[in-house]
């Protein structure tokens, strides 16, 4: 006959564990810290998963966008590509003429003279657009958080999205050639808020309520700039009204780390969530 019944033995084990937790010795301190760290990591993973799922809810991957104003190509319409380099598309002749004078003329003529460079330009453009299509729901939230952080830094007593003269620039870079990195093998290297030159023509959709940013990607001496814009819910600003500069900075870092962790293959679980959401 056993000395203890199973229920009694379980009670004794639980009692001993509780008693040890109350006893401050170095093994228990290490164990407590480890358990606390694991619980924090578990809660954070759950929160990140919920954020990713909510960001991609009802998401439709964007098509190509006009180089001139950044407006996305409608599902029932095809924008016209530049007849010279065939690498850039525009929604109208107005945007094409404006961008030609501003920056595309030199690029286009150079590409026409060099077929190899034109091919490289198309590859760069394809990778940047792939990144935008795959991660834009998370990038949009990152951009909002960055704008609000910048607003808090400009005026600690007021929180609002900066006026139209400001734009977030996101610089993309190639990931090291490794098996677990995810297509298109790009990550966010840095981001900043820039003030636009008031004399320069706008590259973006100027409708009210549009948040704008640029994706900048360069490789092998060639570069591509994707002008992006999206509408935002004004309640988002209200939700962040009581956030401190440190809170907003933590949110920016959280979105940035999440995007780069997925791109780098460190979070295959989140990558699968993104892929599944995009299939719906």
N, C-alpha and C positions, 0 to 999 in steps of 0.2 A: 504493500500500500504506500502511495506517494505521501511524502511528508507535507507537501503543499498542494492544494487544489489549483488548477490552471488559473482561475479567476483571482485567487489569492496571490499567486506568483506574479501575475501581471500588475496587481496593485502594488506589490513590494517594489518591482522594477521601476514603475512610474514614480513612486514615492522617493526612491533613492536618487533618480535623475533630478527631480525637483529640488531635493535637499542639496545635491551637488551644485546646482545652478545658483543656489543661495550662498554657497561657500566660495569666497573670492580667492582661489588659488590660480596660479598661472596657467595650468592646463585648461581650467574652466573658462578663464578669460579668453584664451585663444579660441576655444570651442564656441563661446558666445559670439565673438567677433566674426567667426567663419559663418555661423548660422545667420547672423544679421546681414552679412554681405550677400549670402546666397538668396535670402528672402528679398533683399533690395533688388538684386539682379533679376529675380523672377518677376517681381512686380513691374519693374521697368520694361522687361520683355513683353509683358501683357499689355502695358500701356502703348508701347511702340507698335505692337501688332494691331491694336485697335485704331491707332492714328493712321497707319498705312491703309487699313481696310476702309476707313471713313474717307480718306483722301481720294481713293480710287472708286468710290461709290458713284455709279452712273457716269463713269468716265469714258469718253470716246477719244481714242488716240488722235491727235491733231494731224491734219495733212500739212502740206508745205505752206509756207507763208510768204507774202510779198516782201521782197528785199527793201522796198521803198517805205512802206508804212507799217509792216509787221502783221497785217490782217491775215487770218488763216484762209486757206483755199477752201471754198464751200464744197460740200460733198457732190453737188450737182453741177459743178463748174470747174474747168481746168484753166489755171492761169497760164499765160504765155511765157515761154522761156526766152531769154536773150538770144537772138538769132546768131550773134557772134560767137559766144563761148558755150552756149547751151547749158550753163552751170547755174544761172540765176533766173528766178521767175518773178514776174510782176503782175499786179492786178489790173494795171492800166498803163497807158502810154504816159500819163502825167507822172506816175511814180517812176517809170523807167527813165524818162528825161531828167527828172530831178536827181535820181541816183547816178545817172551817167555823168552829169556835171560835177557831182560831189565827190565820187570815189570810184565808180565802176569803169570809167573810160580807160584808165591806165591798166587796171586789172584785166579787162576784157581784151584789149589790144595785145597785152603780153601773153595771155592764154592762147590767142589765135596764132601767135608766132611760134608757140611751143606746145606741140601736141602732148608731150609727156607731162608738162606742167598742167595742162588742161585735165588730163586724167587724174593727176594727183589732187587737183582742186575738187573734182567730182567726188573722190574718195573722202576727202576732208568734210565736204558738205554733207555727204551721206551719213558719216559717223556723228556729226553734230546733230543732225535731224533725228537720227535714231535715239540719241541720248534724250533729246527734247520729248520725243514721242513716249519714251519709256518712263521718264521720271518727272514730267511736267507737273502732275498733281502735287508731288512733294516739293518740287522746286518752287511752285507758286506759293506754298505755305512758308517756305524758307524766305522768299522775297518779301512777303508781307511782314514776317518777323524782323527781317533786316531793316526794312523801312521804318517800322515802329521803334526799333532800337535806335536808329539814327535820329528819329524825331525826339526821343527821350533825351538823347545826348545834346541835341540842339537847344531844347527847352525842357528842363526837368519837371516843370509845372504844367506842361501841356502835352497831349499825345494825339497825333493825327498823322495821316499819310502825308509825306512831303509834297509840295506842289509839283506841277508838271516839269519844272526845270531840272528835277533830279531823276536819275536813272540808276538802277542797280546793274553793275557789270559783273558777270560770272565767268571766270576764266577756267576752261577745261584743259586737261592735259592727259596724255596717254598713260595708261597703267603699265607697269612692268609686264613683260611677256610671261605670264604664268597660267597654268591650266585652270585654276579656279576663278580667275577674273571673268566677269560676264560681259558679253557683247553689249555695247560697242567698245568695251575696254577703255572707257574714259572715266575720269573722276574730277570733282571740283577742286581745283588747286587753290584758288583764292576768290574772294568776292569783295566788292567795295561799292559805296554810293558815290556817284559822280554828279557834278553840276553841269548841265548842258550849256553850251554856248548859245546865248539868246539870239545871236545873229545867224546861227546855222539853221538849215532846214531840218524839220523834225523827221525822223525815220519811223515814227510810231503812229498808231491810231490815236487821234487826239480827242476822241469822244470822252465825255465825262464818265468817271467811274472806272477808267482803264488804268491798271497798274502795269508798268512797263519795266522790262529788263533786257539785257543783251547777253547772249551766250557767245563767248569768244573762244575759238579753237584754232591753234596754229600747229603746223607740223611740217618739217622738211623745208622751211623757208616760205611756206604758203600759209595763208590764214583765211578764216571764214567767220563772219559775224552774223548771227541770227537775231534779228529784232523781234522780241516777243511781247505780247500784251494779253492781259486777261481781266475780266470784270471781277470785282470783289464785293463781298457782302459787308456793308458798313457796320453791321453788328459785330464783326470781328474786332474792329477798333474798340468798341464799347466793352467787349469781353476782356480786353487787355488794359482797360483803363487804370486798374490798380496795380499793374505790373511795374516793378522797379526796373532800373537799368540792368541789374544783375539777373533778374528773372527773364527779361527779354534776351539777354546775352546767352543764357542757358538754353532758351528755346531755339535760338539761331544755331548754336553748337549742336543741339540735339538733332535737328533736321539735317544739318550738314554731315554729321557723323553717320546718320542713318543712310543717307543717299550713298555716301562713299563706302560704307560697309557692304551694302547690297552690290554696288558696282564692283567692289574688290573681291567678291565671292565669300566674304566673311559671314554673311547672313543668307544662306541659301533658302532658309525657310521663308524669309520676307520676299526674296526674289520670286519664289513660286507663287506667293500670294499676289504679287504684282502681275505676273503672267496670267494667272487665273482671272483676276479682275479685268484684265484687258480683253479676255476672250468673251466676256459676257456681252 
